[in-house]
Amino acid sequence: MIAWDSLGQAIRDATFWLEAGIEIRELEVATFRWMILKANKLCPTGIQYKTYYLNLYHCWRNKEDRGRQLFHGLVDDCRRLFRDPFRDKLLFTKRSGKHCSPLPS
C-alpha cells in the first residue's frame, strides 16, 4: 500500500507485520485504514492510495458488498474515515515484482 499527495510525491508507504492469525486481506485493509488516519492528521487533499490487492479494490468500489467478516468491517470503517471521496482515491495496480511504481498512475 502506498499513498501520494496531489503533487505526485509519495507520502506514505506501509506494510504491517502482525501476529499470526490475521489474513492477508485483513492486513492490507488495516494498513489502508492506518494510512487514512495518518493522512487525516496531516490534512493534505487529493491523496491517491494504491493497492495491489484486487479484493480490497473490488470491495471498496462495490458498496453493496456487505459481509460479516473482519475484512468487510474494516472496509466500512475506512469508508467512514475517508474525508473527501471526490478528491482522494483508491487505485489498483497489478504487482510487478516486489517494487512499487515510483509515480502515481
ABEGO torsion letter per residue (X at the ends): XBBBBAAGBBABBBBBBBBBGBBAAAAAAAAAAAAAAAAAAAGBBGBBBBBABAAAAAAAABAABBBABAAAAAAAAAAAABABAAABBBBBBBBBEABBBABBX
